[in-house]
């Protein structure tokens, strides 16, 4: 199975995985400001080099897919107002999902 296929499987379980912790996840992730207007910043309190960040809407549609090293913030100014989920993955496969509100 390709990495993209695994990533797509993640969005099927995105609502169930919010704030859940496992051996392959990371905690201490803070999104701010929340609610957000234009840029959402990602603050992680432990060593975690973000390699991919994906924003999903409440229907599971990919709204933003960023494949960059060490992502510190995302521009969400083009998103409509509503609830979104940010899925973050690092270079060694650890992952976390957090929700945020766009105004």
Backbone bond lengths (Angstrom), bond angles and torsions (degrees), N, CA, C in turn:
res aa  C-N    CA-C-N  psi(-1)  N-CA   C-N-CA  omega(-1)  CA-C   N-CA-C  phi
1 X - - - 1.450 - - 1.522 108.28 -
2 X 1.312 117.60 135.12 1.462 121.37 -178.33 1.520 110.78 -74.70
3 X 1.339 115.07 162.44 1.465 119.91 177.88 1.523 111.15 -62.07
4 X 1.344 117.22 -37.61 1.465 120.39 178.28 1.517 111.52 -63.55
5 X 1.326 117.28 -37.51 1.459 120.47 177.94 1.517 110.19 -64.82
6 X 1.334 116.74 -41.53 1.463 119.88 176.89 1.517 110.76 -62.87
7 X 1.315 115.99 -39.84 1.459 119.75 -179.38 1.522 110.45 -65.42
8 X 1.326 118.19 -40.28 1.461 121.52 177.83 1.520 111.30 -63.98
9 X 1.326 117.38 -34.74 1.462 120.20 177.48 1.524 110.74 -63.99
10 X 1.322 116.93 -31.86 1.454 120.73 179.61 1.521 111.18 -60.30
11 X 1.333 117.91 -39.11 1.461 118.57 -176.19 1.520 111.89 -68.33
12 X 1.329 118.32 -22.40 1.454 120.71 177.67 1.523 111.27 -67.83
13 X 1.316 116.14 -28.46 1.459 120.86 -178.35 1.519 112.79 -107.75
14 X 1.316 117.13 14.53 1.461 120.36 -170.91 1.525 112.96 -61.47
15 X 1.318 117.78 -41.65 1.466 119.42 -177.41 1.520 110.40 -68.91
16 X 1.321 117.82 -37.23 1.459 120.92 179.49 1.515 112.95 -71.71
17 X 1.335 117.68 -21.37 1.457 119.50 -173.76 1.518 114.41 -97.05
18 X 1.311 117.64 -0.82 1.462 119.04 -177.23 1.516 110.12 -60.13
19 X 1.323 113.90 125.94 1.462 123.13 177.21 1.529 114.47 63.34
20 X 1.336 119.13 8.20 1.458 120.59 173.80 1.524 108.89 -77.57
21 X 1.305 115.42 147.82 1.461 119.68 179.82 1.514 109.04 -118.76
22 X 1.323 115.93 144.74 1.452 122.32 173.46 1.518 107.65 -146.85
23 X 1.313 116.59 -177.77 1.465 119.88 178.91 1.521 111.77 -65.23
24 X 1.320 117.26 -21.10 1.457 121.28 -177.15 1.528 111.37 -106.75
25 X 1.316 117.38 22.67 1.467 120.23 179.42 1.515 109.60 -124.95
26 X 1.296 114.50 176.22 1.459 120.29 -179.58 1.520 108.24 -133.87
27 X 1.303 115.55 143.38 1.461 120.00 177.46 1.525 107.97 -109.37
28 X 1.299 117.27 -169.92 1.462 122.66 177.45 1.521 113.35 62.64
29 X 1.326 116.90 36.94 1.457 121.86 175.93 1.521 108.03 -104.07
30 X 1.320 115.56 126.48 1.456 120.90 -179.74 1.520 108.40 -121.26
31 X 1.335 116.27 129.82 1.461 122.10 173.48 1.522 107.17 -103.15
32 X 1.322 116.78 133.56 1.458 119.25 178.21 1.509 109.99 -150.74
33 X 1.313 119.45 152.92 1.464 124.27 -11.88 1.523 110.16 -70.06
34 X 1.282 115.98 156.96 1.462 121.47 178.20 1.519 107.94 -143.36
35 X 1.317 117.98 103.72 1.469 130.49 15.51 1.528 112.53 -73.44
36 X 1.330 114.67 158.16 1.459 122.92 -175.11 1.523 110.30 -120.12
37 X 1.348 115.91 151.18 1.462 120.74 176.02 1.523 111.82 -107.91
38 X 1.350 116.92 -46.44 1.465 117.65 -174.89 1.534 113.90 -130.42
39 X 1.321 118.81 -47.91 1.459 122.25 179.82 1.514 109.88 -122.73
40 X 1.329 115.42 134.02 1.455 119.58 173.79 1.530 107.65 -110.11
41 X 1.320 115.86 127.52 1.454 122.19 -178.22 1.520 109.34 -97.13
42 X 1.327 115.38 145.85 1.458 122.41 -178.65 1.517 108.14 -113.03
43 X 1.337 116.76 116.75 1.458 122.42 179.36 1.522 107.89 -113.73
44 X 1.332 115.64 119.53 1.460 121.52 -179.77 1.517 107.81 -120.96
45 X 1.324 116.19 127.18 1.452 120.83 -171.43 1.527 114.43 -89.13
46 X 1.312 118.14 8.82 1.458 120.72 176.20 1.521 108.93 -139.49
47 X 1.313 116.50 170.22 1.466 120.20 -177.84 1.525 109.75 -62.42
48 X 1.303 116.14 116.55 1.460 121.81 -175.41 1.520 107.14 -160.42
49 X 1.313 117.61 101.92 1.458 121.80 178.95 1.518 109.47 -91.55
50 X 1.316 115.73 104.83 1.464 121.16 -176.95 1.525 109.48 -65.86
51 X 1.332 115.52 129.63 1.457 120.03 176.50 1.527 111.34 -112.11
52 X 1.329 116.22 -20.44 1.469 119.79 179.03 1.517 109.28 -151.51
53 X 1.326 114.96 137.28 1.460 121.55 175.96 1.529 107.21 -135.40
54 X 1.329 115.25 126.60 1.460 120.27 -178.15 1.517 108.67 -126.70
55 X 1.327 115.64 131.97 1.459 120.84 175.79 1.519 108.25 -105.90
56 X 1.343 114.95 126.99 1.458 122.93 177.93 1.521 109.38 -111.46
57 X 1.329 116.65 147.61 1.458 119.47 170.50 1.535 108.23 -84.73
58 X 1.317 117.00 -177.97 1.471 120.13 -176.06 1.525 112.87 -69.43
59 X 1.330 116.95 -11.60 1.462 121.23 178.96 1.525 112.28 -96.76
60 X 1.328 117.49 0.27 1.448 121.78 179.65 1.515 114.24 87.96
61 X 1.332 117.37 7.98 1.459 121.22 178.01 1.522 110.24 -78.75
62 X 1.332 116.68 137.01 1.462 121.25 177.12 1.521 108.51 -74.99
63 X 1.320 116.10 121.75 1.457 121.69 179.96 1.526 111.26 -100.39
64 X 1.331 116.87 -38.65 1.464 123.05 177.89 1.519 107.24 -141.53
65 X 1.327 116.30 134.67 1.463 121.77 177.41 1.525 107.44 -132.31
66 X 1.321 116.15 104.63 1.465 121.81 -176.29 1.522 109.45 -106.00
67 X 1.317 115.70 120.99 1.472 122.22 178.92 1.521 109.01 -113.57
68 X 1.299 115.85 69.17 1.462 120.92 -177.26 1.520 109.18 -126.61
69 X 1.306 116.22 160.11 1.459 120.45 175.73 1.522 110.10 -84.04
70 X 1.326 115.68 138.64 1.464 123.22 173.62 1.525 113.31 53.50
71 X 1.305 116.37 56.41 1.465 122.55 178.43 1.522 108.55 -68.93
72 X 1.324 117.11 126.23 1.463 121.57 179.24 1.522 111.83 -105.38
73 X 1.334 117.09 -28.74 1.457 120.49 178.77 1.522 109.19 -153.23
74 X 1.345 114.88 162.52 1.460 121.66 176.62 1.521 108.88 -128.36
75 X 1.314 115.78 139.66 1.463 121.10 176.16 1.520 108.20 -84.86
76 X 1.327 116.40 113.61 1.464 121.73 -178.56 1.530 111.30 -112.78
77 X 1.322 116.65 16.45 1.466 120.63 -175.70 1.525 113.15 -61.57
78 X 1.339 118.08 -25.64 1.463 120.60 -179.28 1.529 113.85 -86.49
79 X 1.337 117.37 -5.11 1.460 120.03 178.56 1.521 110.44 -78.65
80 X 1.330 116.15 147.99 1.460 120.93 174.04 1.525 109.20 -74.75
81 X 1.307 116.28 160.55 1.463 120.69 176.99 1.525 109.75 -61.32
82 X 1.337 115.40 139.93 1.461 119.46 178.28 1.513 112.36 154.97
83 X 1.332 115.19 -172.27 1.458 123.83 -179.87 1.525 108.93 -94.09
84 X 1.336 116.36 135.53 1.465 122.34 179.90 1.519 109.85 -135.15
85 X 1.332 115.26 161.30 1.456 122.47 178.23 1.522 108.72 -122.30
86 X 1.329 115.80 130.76 1.455 122.12 178.35 1.521 108.50 -107.18
87 X 1.332 115.87 117.27 1.458 123.56 176.96 1.522 107.07 -100.97
88 X 1.330 116.65 124.46 1.464 121.89 -178.16 1.521 108.34 -120.27
89 X 1.333 115.67 137.02 1.460 122.00 178.26 1.524 108.61 -132.63
90 X 1.345 115.72 141.53 1.463 118.10 177.47 1.524 110.65 -103.79
91 X 1.321 115.56 -178.45 1.463 121.79 -173.23 1.525 113.49 -68.90
92 X 1.339 117.79 -19.22 1.465 120.12 179.90 1.528 112.18 -103.85
93 X 1.323 117.02 6.57 1.458 120.73 174.29 1.514 116.45 97.84
94 X 1.336 117.38 -2.31 1.464 118.36 176.08 1.517 108.24 -69.46
95 X 1.330 116.95 150.12 1.459 119.95 -175.80 1.521 111.50 -147.70
96 X 1.317 113.68 160.32 1.458 120.86 178.56 1.525 107.84 -154.61
97 X 1.317 115.72 150.48 1.462 121.69 176.25 1.513 108.72 -127.56
98 X 1.306 116.31 133.21 1.461 121.95 176.54 1.525 108.48 -133.21
99 X 1.318 115.55 155.19 1.465 120.53 178.05 1.524 109.64 -105.90
100 X 1.337 114.54 156.10 1.454 119.87 174.81 1.532 109.02 -152.57
101 X 1.313 115.04 162.28 1.466 121.60 -179.95 1.525 108.52 -112.17
102 X 1.309 115.33 131.56 1.476 122.19 176.04 1.524 107.80 -100.74
103 X 1.331 116.98 126.57 1.463 121.41 175.65 1.487 110.12 -96.19
